[in-house]
Amino acid sequence: MQQRVREFFDRYYPRLVELLERCGVPRSKPPLLVLGVLAATTSVVVASAIWVSHRTAGDSGPVAIEPAAAGRAGTEVVNAERAQVLSMTMVTRNRWAAGWSDCTTSPNCRYAAVLDRDGERATSPEWPVPYATLRTGDEAIAVAPPREGTLTGDTSMMFRMTYDGPVLTRLRYRLSTSTFAPGEILSDQIVPGRIVVVNPTESTVRMLDTRGTRSPVCDASGRCWALTGVGRTDMIWTDDGGKTWRSQALDSHNQLGQLAVSPDGKTLVTTSVVVGDSGQAVAKMRISTDRGVTWTDVQHPPQSLNTPPLAFDDGTALMLGGRMNDRPRLYRVRNGAADLDRGYPGDLADLSGDAHLMYGFEVPKRRTTEVVLSTDEGATWTKFAPR
């Protein structure tokens, strides 16, 4: 009988037996003793679960809140005379999220977000800190970060559009972890100086315990990248959801380096910068078309960059830059060199997207109120106000 019980444990609970051995209970001990340890452990776990459930009974699931009940409507912010677009995330031409600000009563600015889902638009409630706009699958969402800059001290909200209309949900805080799962969002726009994991399906948010602190991006292969470093810049990447990381030095002089990753993860563009009296200048730019195995120095890069380049699956890249203090222009990296690209939509101050949909802020009279987009790699552009 004891032999059969031992075989049962060895077959179905090898990790438990190994753990008990580490704790000083040898495999040769009678299985009933092992069963006793298991029963005692189970009792503790069950008691802890009951205690936690009583503590979090009011936080046991996603809480959907009517936008009107969460604060004043954000339409006044979006339509204010001095309103500006602060963030923009586009999935398609008709699926996007835009974060707005109104600093008429500066420094007490007000913030709101506008979402568009296939022509149906909705505006979020006001929030005292800027909304972060993110992509999850084939839709765009807006996240209202905690007002105190820490997940444990305040509430975070998620605003999204569904087939039934807009939904505002309180994000439940979870303990920080070092791993994440497919479908979860990595963002450095919610808590300053930290990467946060957002799970839109479960309506949860948590800190990511990793060396990475900024610019997280995941490609179609499942590899996720980030930048880190104090006084320098290293790029790190993981292929198993944060269980293991690899790293490579990007800039040994400061932590202002930039990284661009193509959707398929094969094209990488890294930029090292130097800080001078006139601002940040490009010190070195490199491109790789084999996931970082080999690198080529980019010849004649622009002196300065407004935003990180866009890397494409075909081994090229597009960037917004130019001479120091001049109006930025579009440059294309092809065959190891950067050259002025065709067309220019005007006072473009930002550039995001991919080869199928590129977009950026238009800044007429130095106030950001409109967005321009291109679906033909910059040959033609369309302008609209995301409100």
PAMAR-168354 format. One record per residue (C-alpha): x, y, z. Coordinates in nm, 2 decimals, m for minus. Each point is the difference from the previous one (the first is absolute). Example, Ala and Ser with C-alpha at 12.3 -4.5 7.8 and 13.67 -1.06 7.14 Angstrom:
<pts>
1.23:m0.45:0.78 .
0.14:0.34:m0.07 .
</pts>
This chain:
<pts>
0.00:0.00:0.00 .
0.28:0.24:0.09 .
0.18:m0.08:m0.32 .
m0.31:0.08:m0.21 .
m0.05:0.33:0.19 .
0.37:0.09:m0.06 .
m0.04:m0.08:m0.37 .
m0.31:0.22:m0.02 .
0.20:0.29:0.15 .
0.30:m0.06:m0.22 .
m0.22:0.00:m0.31 .
m0.25:0.28:0.07 .
0.18:0.22:0.26 .
0.37:m0.01:m0.08 .
0.04:0.37:0.07 .
m0.16:m0.04:0.35 .
0.22:m0.29:0.08 .
0.31:0.19:m0.11 .
m0.11:0.30:0.20 .
m0.05:m0.21:0.31 .
0.35:m0.15:m0.05 .
0.15:0.34:m0.01 .
m0.18:0.08:0.33 .
0.16:m0.31:0.16 .
m0.27:m0.26:m0.06 .
0.17:m0.28:m0.18 .
m0.17:m0.21:m0.27 .
0.04:m0.31:0.21 .
m0.23:0.14:0.27 .
m0.34:m0.17:0.03 .
m0.24:0.15:m0.26 .
m0.26:0.06:0.28 .
0.25:0.26:0.15 .
0.01:0.16:m0.35 .
m0.38:0.00:0.00 .
0.00:0.17:0.34 .
0.23:0.27:m0.12 .
m0.22:0.05:m0.31 .
m0.31:0.02:0.21 .
0.15:0.26:0.23 .
0.13:0.20:m0.29 .
m0.34:m0.01:m0.17 .
m0.17:0.12:0.32 .
0.23:0.30:0.02 .
m0.05:0.09:m0.37 .
m0.38:m0.03:0.03 .
m0.01:0.21:0.32 .
0.22:0.27:m0.18 .
m0.23:m0.01:m0.30 .
m0.31:0.05:0.22 .
0.17:0.29:0.18 .
0.11:0.17:m0.32 .
m0.35:m0.05:m0.15 .
m0.15:0.18:0.30 .
0.25:0.28:m0.04 .
m0.07:0.04:m0.37 .
m0.36:m0.08:m0.02 .
m0.08:0.34:m0.15 .
0.28:m0.04:m0.25 .
m0.06:m0.36:m0.12 .
m0.07:0.10:m0.36 .
0.01:0.27:m0.26 .
m0.22:0.29:0.10 .
m0.17:0.17:m0.30 .
m0.09:0.36:0.08 .
m0.23:0.23:m0.19 .
0.22:0.28:m0.14 .
m0.24:0.27:0.14 .
0.04:m0.14:0.35 .
0.38:0.01:m0.01 .
0.05:0.37:m0.05 .
m0.10:0.29:m0.22 .
m0.03:m0.08:m0.37 .
0.32:0.05:m0.18 .
m0.16:0.18:m0.30 .
0.09:0.34:0.15 .
0.36:m0.10:0.01 .
0.01:m0.12:m0.36 .
m0.19:0.30:m0.14 .
0.18:0.27:0.21 .
0.16:0.29:m0.18 .
0.35:m0.10:0.12 .
m0.05:m0.38:m0.03 .
0.29:m0.20:m0.14 .
0.06:m0.36:m0.10 .
0.25:m0.16:0.24 .
0.00:m0.37:m0.12 .
m0.13:m0.19:m0.29 .
m0.03:m0.37:m0.08 .
m0.14:m0.12:m0.33 .
m0.08:m0.36:m0.09 .
m0.19:0.08:m0.32 .
m0.13:0.32:m0.15 .
m0.33:m0.06:0.19 .
0.13:m0.15:0.32 .
0.21:0.24:0.22 .
0.04:0.16:0.33 .
0.11:0.36:0.07 .
0.09:0.16:0.32 .
m0.08:0.37:0.04 .
0.10:0.28:0.25 .
m0.14:0.34:0.09 .
0.23:0.22:0.20 .
m0.21:0.32:m0.01 .
0.02:0.00:0.38 .
0.37:m0.10:0.01 .
0.16:m0.15:0.20 .
m0.33:m0.18:0.08 .
m0.04:m0.17:m0.34 .
m0.28:m0.23:m0.09 .
0.02:m0.31:m0.21 .
m0.24:m0.22:m0.20 .
0.02:m0.26:m0.28 .
m0.20:m0.06:m0.32 .
m0.05:m0.35:m0.14 .
m0.12:m0.09:m0.35 .
m0.12:m0.35:m0.09 .
m0.11:m0.04:m0.36 .
m0.16:0.35:0.00 .
m0.15:m0.01:0.35 .
0.18:0.25:0.22 .
m0.02:0.06:0.38 .
0.18:0.23:0.24 .
0.13:m0.11:0.34 .
m0.06:0.19:0.33 .
0.24:0.26:0.11 .
0.32:m0.11:0.18 .
0.26:0.19:0.19 .
0.29:m0.16:m0.18 .
0.05:m0.08:m0.37 .
m0.16:m0.31:m0.15 .
0.23:m0.26:m0.15 .
m0.12:m0.14:m0.34 .
0.09:m0.36:m0.07 .
m0.06:m0.27:m0.25 .
m0.15:m0.34:0.09 .
m0.06:m0.24:m0.29 .
m0.21:0.18:m0.26 .
m0.12:0.28:0.22 .
0.13:0.31:0.17 .
m0.07:0.08:0.37 .
0.08:0.29:0.24 .
0.13:m0.06:0.35 .
m0.03:0.27:0.27 .
0.31:m0.04:0.21 .
0.00:0.02:0.38 .
0.01:0.36:0.12 .
0.28:m0.06:0.25 .
0.23:m0.17:m0.25 .
m0.01:m0.34:0.18 .
m0.23:m0.29:m0.05 .
m0.04:m0.08:0.37 .
m0.11:0.35:0.10 .
m0.28:0.09:m0.24 .
m0.25:m0.12:m0.26 .
0.07:m0.07:m0.37 .
m0.28:0.00:m0.26 .
m0.04:m0.15:m0.34 .
m0.22:0.15:m0.27 .
m0.09:m0.20:m0.30 .
m0.27:m0.03:m0.27 .
m0.21:m0.31:m0.05 .
m0.28:m0.10:m0.23 .
m0.23:0.11:0.28 .
0.16:0.34:0.04 .
0.27:0.15:0.23 .
0.10:m0.17:0.32 .
0.21:0.14:0.28 .
0.15:m0.26:0.22 .
0.21:0.02:0.32 .
0.32:m0.19:m0.04 .
0.07:m0.23:0.30 .
0.35:0.01:0.13 .
0.20:m0.32:0.02 .
0.34:m0.07:0.16 .
0.30:0.06:m0.22 .
0.15:m0.29:m0.19 .
0.29:m0.06:m0.23 .
m0.20:m0.17:m0.27 .
m0.28:0.08:m0.23 .
m0.23:m0.20:m0.24 .
m0.09:0.04:m0.36 .
m0.27:0.26:m0.05 .
0.11:0.21:0.29 .
0.12:0.36:m0.07 .
0.33:0.14:0.11 .
0.01:0.37:0.05 .
0.23:0.27:0.15 .
m0.27:0.27:m0.02 .
m0.19:m0.09:0.31 .
0.25:0.02:0.28 .
0.31:0.22:m0.05 .
0.32:m0.19:m0.04 .
m0.16:m0.34:0.02 .
m0.14:m0.25:m0.24 .
m0.36:m0.11:0.08 .
m0.20:m0.30:m0.11 .
m0.36:0.06:m0.10 .
m0.24:m0.29:m0.05 .
m0.30:0.14:m0.18 .
m0.19:m0.34:0.02 .
0.02:m0.03:0.38 .
0.01:0.38:0.06 .
0.32:m0.02:0.20 .
0.32:0.19:0.02 .
0.33:m0.08:0.17 .
0.37:0.11:0.01 .
0.25:m0.20:m0.20 .
0.31:m0.09:0.20 .
0.27:0.01:m0.26 .
0.31:0.21:m0.09 .
m0.19:0.16:m0.28 .
m0.15:0.35:0.08 .
m0.12:0.14:m0.33 .
m0.09:m0.04:m0.36 .
m0.15:m0.35:0.02 .
m0.11:m0.15:m0.34 .
m0.10:m0.35:m0.10 .
0.03:m0.13:m0.35 .
m0.22:m0.26:m0.19 .
0.23:m0.28:0.10 .
m0.07:0.05:0.37 .
0.34:0.15:0.08 .
m0.02:0.30:0.22 .
0.26:0.28:0.02 .
0.07:0.28:0.25 .
0.27:0.26:0.08 .
0.17:0.03:0.34 .
0.31:0.15:0.16 .
0.11:0.28:0.23 .
0.26:0.23:m0.17 .
0.00:m0.24:m0.30 .
m0.25:m0.18:m0.22 .
m0.04:m0.37:m0.04 .
m0.26:m0.18:m0.20 .
m0.14:m0.32:0.14 .
m0.24:m0.26:m0.14 .
m0.18:m0.31:0.10 .
m0.16:m0.29:m0.20 .
m0.18:m0.16:0.29 .
m0.21:0.27:0.16 .
0.27:0.13:0.24 .
0.12:m0.33:0.14 .
0.35:0.07:m0.15 .
0.15:0.31:m0.16 .
0.29:0.07:m0.22 .
0.17:0.34:m0.04 .
0.22:0.20:m0.23 .
0.17:0.34:0.05 .
m0.14:0.28:m0.20 .
0.15:0.32:0.13 .
0.27:m0.01:0.27 .
m0.01:0.38:0.06 .
m0.35:0.09:0.09 .
m0.35:m0.14:0.03 .
m0.16:0.19:m0.29 .
0.05:m0.27:m0.26 .
m0.29:m0.11:m0.21 .
m0.12:m0.33:m0.15 .
m0.24:m0.08:m0.29 .
m0.13:m0.35:m0.07 .
m0.18:m0.11:m0.31 .
m0.33:m0.19:0.03 .
0.16:m0.33:m0.09 .
0.30:0.07:0.24 .
0.26:m0.04:m0.27 .
0.09:0.36:m0.06 .
0.15:0.20:0.29 .
0.12:0.36:0.00 .
0.20:0.13:0.30 .
0.10:0.36:0.05 .
0.26:0.14:0.24 .
m0.02:0.36:0.08 .
0.23:0.26:0.15 .
m0.11:0.30:0.21 .
0.15:0.34:m0.09 .
m0.06:0.37:0.05 .
m0.26:m0.01:m0.28 .
m0.18:m0.31:0.12 .
0.00:m0.37:m0.09 .
0.18:m0.10:m0.32 .
0.03:m0.34:m0.17 .
0.34:m0.14:0.07 .
m0.04:m0.34:m0.17 .
m0.27:m0.20:m0.17 .
0.00:m0.37:m0.08 .
m0.24:m0.23:m0.19 .
m0.03:m0.38:0.01 .
m0.22:m0.22:m0.22 .
0.06:m0.33:0.18 .
m0.14:0.07:0.35 .
0.32:0.16:0.12 .
0.25:m0.27:m0.09 .
0.19:0.24:m0.24 .
0.00:0.37:m0.02 .
0.08:0.27:m0.26 .
0.08:0.37:0.08 .
m0.26:0.23:m0.16 .
0.18:0.26:m0.22 .
m0.11:0.36:0.01 .
m0.27:m0.02:0.27 .
m0.18:0.33:0.08 .
0.17:0.21:0.27 .
m0.29:m0.02:0.23 .
m0.31:m0.22:0.04 .
m0.34:0.11:0.14 .
m0.12:m0.36:0.07 .
0.15:m0.35:m0.04 .
0.00:m0.13:m0.36 .
m0.25:m0.24:m0.15 .
0.15:m0.33:m0.10 .
m0.17:m0.20:m0.28 .
m0.01:m0.37:m0.09 .
0.17:0.07:m0.33 .
0.33:0.10:0.17 .
m0.06:0.38:m0.03 .
m0.09:0.27:0.24 .
m0.16:0.34:0.01 .
0.07:0.28:0.24 .
m0.08:0.36:0.08 .
0.30:0.21:0.04 .
0.23:0.26:m0.14 .
0.26:0.26:0.09 .
0.01:0.14:0.35 .
m0.28:0.25:0.07 .
m0.14:m0.03:m0.36 .
m0.34:m0.12:m0.09 .
0.01:m0.38:m0.01 .
m0.03:m0.19:m0.33 .
m0.05:m0.37:m0.10 .
0.30:m0.22:m0.06 .
0.01:m0.35:m0.14 .
0.27:m0.25:0.10 .
0.07:m0.23:m0.29 .
0.31:m0.20:m0.10 .
0.18:0.12:0.31 .
m0.04:0.38:m0.06 .
m0.26:0.26:0.11 .
m0.13:0.24:m0.27 .
m0.28:0.25:m0.02 .
m0.33:m0.17:m0.08 .
m0.27:0.10:m0.24 .
m0.28:0.23:0.12 .
m0.05:0.19:0.32 .
m0.34:0.05:0.17 .
0.08:0.33:0.17 .
0.10:0.07:0.36 .
0.02:m0.36:0.10 .
0.12:m0.04:0.36 .
m0.04:m0.37:0.06 .
0.01:m0.32:m0.20 .
m0.15:m0.34:0.10 .
m0.14:m0.31:m0.17 .
0.13:m0.24:m0.27 .
0.02:m0.03:m0.38 .
m0.38:m0.05:m0.03 .
m0.10:0.30:0.22 .
0.23:0.28:0.11 .
m0.13:0.30:0.20 .
0.12:0.29:0.20 .
m0.10:0.33:0.16 .
m0.05:0.31:m0.21 .
0.11:0.32:0.18 .
m0.14:0.31:m0.17 .
0.10:0.31:0.19 .
0.18:m0.22:0.25 .
m0.32:m0.15:0.15 .
m0.07:m0.37:m0.06 .
m0.36:m0.03:m0.11 .
0.00:m0.23:m0.31 .
0.15:m0.33:m0.11 .
0.12:m0.10:m0.34 .
0.01:m0.35:m0.13 .
0.14:m0.19:m0.30 .
m0.09:m0.34:m0.14 .
0.26:0.00:m0.29 .
0.33:0.04:0.19 .
m0.02:0.38:0.00 .
m0.08:0.07:m0.36 .
m0.33:0.17:0.09 .
m0.14:0.11:0.33 .
m0.35:0.06:0.16 .
m0.07:0.25:0.28 .
m0.27:m0.02:0.27 .
m0.07:0.12:0.35 .
m0.05:m0.30:0.23 .
m0.28:0.14:0.21 .
</pts>
